Amino acid sequence: MHHSIRNSLALVPFALVLLAPAARGGDADALPPAVRNANAQLLSQFFAQGGASPAVLEYRRKLQEYQAARAAFDEEAGAYWSQISEKRKGRNAKRRSGQQITLDDYVLEHPPLYNGPKRPVNPEPEETPERPTKKPIPVVADLLRAAQELYQFTPQRPSSEVEFKRAYARYALASGLTREQAVRVYSFETGGTGSYDVQAGIEHGGKRAISTAMGYNQLLTTNSVELLAEQGHEFIRALSDKVARTSGPARQSLEHKLTVLKKMVAHAKSVPDTWSEHEKIGNTAQGWAMHAMVLDIDIGPMLQTHKLLTSVLFARAKGYSRPLSAAELEMMNLTGDGTGLDMVTMPQAMREQVPTSNFFQRGGYERNPVAIRHNTVAKLLAVTDTRMDSNSNNAGARELAGAF
């Protein structure tokens, strides 16, 4: 506000100059009538506009246009996404009662996209509210530090990338994943070049982590906590078997790892089995320490495998017996098992017609150019397959395929 007042005061002397004869005690009537009228009109406009400059007036006009266009769009979009939500609730209810899902259970129109004017830039300085400081995203060094400080444990890193790939391939095959599923999902998630410790943002020359997603299947800290809570018994069993087959110093190291694993599993199980509760742990040093297990040659392959295997087992439990294609598995990996299965179980004819917006929240959809561009289920699966085809030719993908 004080900026506008200052600008107004700066313009007042100019108006006074025009009225100078009257202000100095001269005869105002001596001025020609046209000048007197112009002066009066200028003062009237000056005070009516609050002393605003032409640039500010133009900004206000454009701002009003933008706000009107945005309000109209938000009203239209709000109605659309409410319909998406209601249709989703209806599908869930029909599934619970064993009823068949049809095209009528989806919104078949594509969502409105805002194409109005952009928000104009204010020519006057504005006080911008202070943004809350973002918490730094933990990287490998932070995970290792947390594991050491909280559990006096350092993950056993592989001696080479191929050693980790072979361990992953052995466990994945034994657990029921196929070579095609593992290699193609890896190709999609990492571009076919990722290492066992690759982190989102710190790959292909990137310098800054954009999330905690790590490894072949890009597990988040919350994924690691959730898998330890839900599959920890399997991890403990598998590691116990390895301890029993090992002797000497190597056995002592494995026994310590087993003790740490049991403590982590107990902590992960200490909260209700929900994503939100696991996320709370994932955002603490405890969660970082658990996430460090992604780097371990024994536990890491199990975590990466079960990130995909849980989706396979979920589909099977829901009566979907046909093997999932890699693209279908990736849809479940990306969107969650329930939403992904909704797409997977859809007949091809319906996939061609159903917009991808049916499987997103509004914010997620509007930030996802791939889903917007490839705007039906069939198109989204096709572009996923195309990317997998291309990335499977890269060196890391070929090496992983060879490990199987």
C-alpha positions in Angstrom: 0.0 0.0 0.0 2.8 2.4 0.9 4.2 2.1 -2.6 1.0 3.4 -4.2 0.9 6.4 -1.8 4.5 7.2 -2.7 3.8 7.0 -6.4 0.7 9.2 -6.0 2.6 11.9 -4.1 5.2 11.9 -6.9 2.6 12.8 -9.4 0.9 15.5 -7.5 3.5 18.3 -8.2 2.8 17.8 -12.0 -0.9 18.6 -11.4 0.0 21.6 -9.3 2.2 23.0 -12.0 -0.8 23.1 -14.3 -2.7 25.0 -11.7 0.3 27.2 -10.8 -1.3 30.6 -11.7 -4.2 30.0 -9.3 -1.9 28.6 -6.6 0.3 31.8 -6.7 -2.7 34.0 -6.2 -3.1 34.8 -9.9 -6.4 35.1 -11.5 -7.6 31.6 -12.5 -10.2 33.1 -14.8 -7.3 34.5 -16.8 -6.6 30.9 -18.1 -8.4 30.0 -21.2 -11.5 27.9 -20.6 -10.1 24.9 -22.4 -7.1 24.9 -20.1 -9.2 25.3 -17.0 -11.4 22.3 -18.1 -8.4 20.2 -18.9 -6.9 20.9 -15.5 -10.1 20.0 -13.7 -10.5 16.8 -15.7 -6.8 15.8 -15.0 -7.3 16.3 -11.3 -10.6 14.4 -11.4 -9.0 11.4 -13.2 -5.9 11.6 -11.0 -7.8 11.2 -7.7 -10.4 8.8 -9.2 -7.6 6.4 -10.2 -5.9 6.7 -6.9 -2.8 8.3 -8.5 -2.1 5.1 -10.4 0.3 5.1 -13.4 -0.9 3.8 -16.8 1.2 0.7 -16.3 -0.5 0.0 -13.0 -3.9 0.6 -14.6 -3.1 -1.8 -17.4 -2.0 -4.4 -14.8 -5.2 -4.1 -12.9 -7.3 -4.5 -16.0 -5.4 -7.6 -17.0 -5.6 -9.0 -13.4 -9.4 -8.6 -13.5 -9.5 -10.5 -16.8 -7.2 -13.3 -15.5 -9.3 -13.6 -12.2 -12.5 -13.8 -14.1 -11.2 -16.4 -16.6 -9.6 -18.5 -13.8 -12.8 -18.4 -11.7 -14.8 -19.6 -14.7 -12.3 -22.4 -15.3 -12.2 -23.5 -11.6 -16.0 -23.7 -11.5 -16.0 -25.9 -14.6 -13.0 -28.0 -13.5 -14.5 -28.4 -10.0 -17.7 -29.9 -11.3 -15.7 -32.3 -13.6 -13.4 -33.6 -10.8 -16.3 -34.0 -8.4 -17.9 -36.3 -11.1 -14.6 -38.2 -11.3 -14.7 -38.7 -7.6 -18.3 -39.9 -7.5 -17.7 -42.3 -10.4 -14.7 -43.8 -8.5 -16.8 -44.3 -5.4 -19.4 -46.0 -7.5 -16.9 -48.4 -9.0 -15.5 -49.3 -5.7 -19.0 -50.1 -4.3 -19.8 -52.2 -7.4 -16.6 -54.2 -7.0 -17.3 -54.8 -3.3 -20.7 -56.3 -4.2 -19.3 -58.3 -7.2 -21.0 -56.3 -9.9 -19.5 -55.9 -13.4 -17.9 -52.5 -14.2 -19.1 -50.9 -17.5 -18.3 -47.8 -19.5 -21.1 -46.0 -17.6 -19.0 -46.2 -14.5 -16.4 -43.9 -15.9 -16.4 -40.2 -17.0 -15.8 -40.4 -20.7 -15.2 -36.7 -21.4 -11.7 -35.3 -21.0 -11.1 -32.8 -18.3 -11.1 -29.1 -19.0 -7.6 -27.5 -19.3 -7.0 -23.8 -18.6 -6.2 -21.9 -21.7 -7.1 -18.4 -20.6 -4.8 -15.4 -20.0 -1.8 -15.8 -17.7 -1.6 -14.0 -14.4 0.0 -10.6 -15.2 3.1 -9.3 -13.5 2.6 -6.4 -11.1 4.8 -3.4 -12.3 4.9 -2.2 -8.6 7.1 -4.0 -6.1 5.1 -6.5 -4.0 5.8 -7.9 -0.6 6.0 -11.7 -1.1 5.1 -13.9 1.8 8.0 -15.9 3.2 7.9 -19.4 2.0 8.5 -22.1 4.6 11.9 -23.6 4.4 11.8 -27.0 2.7 13.2 -29.8 4.6 16.3 -31.2 2.7 15.8 -34.5 0.9 18.0 -37.2 2.4 20.6 -38.7 0.2 22.8 -41.9 0.5 25.2 -40.2 3.0 22.3 -39.3 5.3 20.8 -42.8 5.2 24.1 -44.3 6.1 24.6 -41.9 8.9 21.2 -42.6 10.4 21.8 -46.4 10.2 25.1 -46.0 12.0 23.9 -43.6 14.7 20.6 -45.5 15.5 21.6 -49.1 14.9 25.4 -49.1 14.8 24.9 -50.7 11.4 26.4 -50.1 7.9 24.8 -51.8 5.0 26.9 -54.3 3.1 27.4 -52.7 -0.3 28.0 -54.9 -3.3 31.5 -55.2 -4.7 30.2 -54.4 -8.2 26.9 -53.4 -9.9 26.6 -56.8 -11.5 26.8 -58.5 -8.1 23.7 -56.6 -7.0 21.9 -57.3 -10.3 22.6 -61.1 -9.9 21.3 -61.1 -6.3 18.2 -59.2 -7.4 17.6 -61.6 -10.4 18.0 -64.7 -8.2 15.6 -63.5 -5.5 13.1 -62.0 -8.0 12.9 -65.3 -10.0 12.5 -67.4 -6.9 9.7 -65.1 -5.7 7.7 -65.3 -8.9 8.7 -62.2 -10.9 9.5 -62.8 -14.5 12.6 -61.5 -16.3 10.5 -59.4 -18.6 8.7 -57.7 -15.7 11.9 -57.0 -13.7 14.0 -55.7 -16.7 11.3 -53.6 -18.3 10.1 -52.0 -15.1 13.8 -51.2 -14.3 14.2 -49.8 -17.8 11.2 -47.5 -17.3 12.0 -46.4 -13.8 15.8 -45.7 -14.3 16.0 -45.2 -18.1 17.8 -48.6 -18.4 21.0 -47.1 -16.9 20.4 -46.9 -13.1 22.6 -48.4 -10.5 21.4 -50.1 -7.3 21.8 -46.8 -5.4 20.5 -44.4 -8.1 18.3 -41.7 -6.6 15.7 -39.6 -8.4 17.3 -36.3 -9.5 20.9 -37.6 -9.1 21.1 -39.4 -12.3 22.0 -38.6 -15.9 24.1 -35.6 -14.7 21.6 -34.4 -12.1 23.0 -32.7 -9.1 20.1 -32.4 -6.6 17.8 -35.1 -5.3 14.1 -34.5 -6.1 12.8 -37.3 -3.9 13.9 -40.3 -1.8 13.1 -42.7 -4.7 16.0 -45.1 -4.9 17.2 -48.2 -6.7 16.0 -50.3 -9.6 12.3 -49.8 -8.8 12.6 -46.3 -7.2 11.5 -47.0 -3.6 10.6 -44.1 -1.4 11.4 -44.0 2.3 7.8 -44.8 2.9 7.9 -47.8 0.6 10.9 -49.2 2.6 9.1 -48.7 5.9 5.9 -50.3 4.6 7.6 -53.3 3.1 9.5 -53.9 6.4 6.2 -53.7 8.2 4.3 -56.0 5.8 7.0 -58.3 4.5 9.5 -58.1 7.3 8.7 -61.7 8.4 9.8 -62.9 5.0 13.0 -60.9 5.1 13.8 -62.2 8.5 13.2 -65.8 7.4 15.4 -65.5 4.3 18.2 -63.9 6.2 18.0 -66.4 9.0 18.4 -69.2 6.4 21.5 -67.5 5.1 22.9 -67.2 8.6 22.4 -70.9 9.2 24.4 -71.7 6.0 27.3 -69.4 6.9 30.2 -69.7 9.4 33.2 -67.7 10.7 33.4 -63.9 10.6 30.9 -63.7 7.8 28.3 -65.3 10.1 29.0 -62.8 12.9 28.4 -60.0 10.4 25.1 -61.6 9.2 23.9 -62.2 12.8 24.4 -58.5 13.5 22.5 -57.6 10.4 19.7 -60.0 11.4 19.4 -58.4 14.8 19.2 -54.9 13.2 16.6 -56.1 10.7 14.4 -57.5 13.5 14.6 -54.2 15.4 13.6 -52.3 12.2 10.7 -54.6 11.5 9.5 -54.3 15.0 9.6 -50.5 14.8 7.8 -50.5 11.4 5.1 -52.7 12.8 4.6 -50.5 15.9 2.2 -48.2 14.1 -1.1 -48.9 12.2 -0.5 -50.4 8.8 -1.4 -47.3 6.8 0.6 -45.3 4.3 0.2 -42.1 6.3 1.6 -43.7 9.5 4.5 -45.3 7.5 5.2 -41.9 5.9 5.5 -40.3 9.3 8.3 -42.8 10.2 9.8 -42.4 6.7 10.3 -38.7 7.4 12.4 -39.3 10.5 15.9 -40.6 11.0 14.4 -44.0 11.9 12.9 -44.1 8.4 16.1 -43.0 6.8 18.0 -45.8 8.6 15.4 -48.3 7.3 15.7 -46.9 3.8 19.5 -47.5 4.0 18.6 -51.3 3.7 17.9 -50.6 0.0 21.7 -50.4 -0.3 22.4 -53.8 1.4 23.4 -56.8 -0.8 21.1 -59.1 1.1 18.1 -56.9 2.0 18.1 -54.5 -1.0 17.2 -57.2 -3.6 14.3 -58.3 -1.4 13.0 -54.8 -1.0 13.2 -54.1 -4.7 11.5 -57.4 -5.5 8.6 -57.0 -3.1 7.9 -53.5 -4.3 6.7 -55.2 -7.5 5.6 -58.6 -6.1 3.0 -57.0 -3.8 1.2 -55.8 -6.9 1.4 -59.2 -8.6 0.0 -60.8 -5.5 -2.7 -58.1 -5.1 -3.9 -58.7 -8.6 -3.9 -62.5 -8.1 -5.9 -62.1 -4.8 -8.5 -60.1 -6.6 -9.0 -62.9 -9.1 -6.8 -61.6 -11.9 -4.9 -64.8 -12.9 -3.4 -63.7 -16.2 0.3 -62.7 -15.9 0.7 -58.9 -15.7 2.6 -57.3 -18.6 5.4 -55.1 -17.5 3.4 -52.0 -18.5 0.4 -53.2 -16.5 2.7 -53.8 -13.5 4.2 -50.4 -13.9 0.7 -48.8 -13.8 0.1 -50.5 -10.5 3.6 -49.5 -9.3 3.0 -45.8 -10.3 -0.7 -45.3 -9.3 -1.1 -47.8 -6.4 -2.5 -51.3 -6.6 -6.2 -50.5 -6.4 -6.1 -47.8 -9.1 -3.7 -49.7 -11.2 -5.8 -52.9 -11.1 -8.8 -50.8 -12.3 -6.8 -50.1 -15.5 -5.4 -53.6 -15.8 -8.7 -55.4 -15.6 -10.3 -53.2 -18.2 -11.1 -54.8 -21.7 -9.1 -53.3 -24.6 -12.2 -51.8 -26.1 -12.8 -49.8 -22.9 -9.2 -48.9 -22.6 -9.5 -47.1 -26.0 -12.3 -44.9 -24.6 -11.7 -44.3 -20.9 -9.7 -41.1 -20.2 -6.7 -41.4 -17.9 -8.2 -38.6 -15.7 -10.4 -41.3 -14.1 -7.4 -42.6 -12.2 -6.0 -39.3 -10.9 -6.7 -36.6 -8.4 -7.0 -33.2 -10.1 -3.7 -31.8 -8.8 -1.8 -34.9 -9.9 -3.3 -34.9 -13.3 -2.7 -31.3 -14.0 1.0 -31.7 -13.1 1.4 -34.8 -15.3 2.0 -33.9 -19.0 2.3 -37.6 -19.9 -1.2 -38.4 -18.7 -2.6 -35.3 -20.4 -0.9 -36.0 -23.7 -1.6 -39.7 -23.7 -5.1 -39.2 -22.4 -6.7 -42.7 -22.6 -5.8 -45.9 -20.8 -4.8 -47.5 -24.1 -2.5 -44.6 -25.0 -0.9 -44.4 -21.6 -0.1 -48.2 -21.6 1.2 -47.9 -25.2 3.6 -45.0 -24.4 4.8 -46.9 -21.3 5.6 -49.9 -23.5 7.3 -47.8 -26.1 9.6 -46.2 -23.4 10.3 -49.7 -22.0 11.2 -50.9 -25.5 13.6 -48.1 -26.1 15.3 -48.1 -22.7 15.7 -51.9 -22.6 18.5 -51.5 -25.2 20.6 -49.4 -22.7 23.6 -51.0 -21.0 22.2 -51.3 -17.5 19.0 -53.1 -18.8 21.1 -55.5 -21.0 23.3 -56.3 -18.0 20.2 -56.9 -15.8 18.7 -59.2 -18.5 21.9 -61.1 -18.5 21.8 -61.6 -14.8 18.5 -63.5 -15.2 
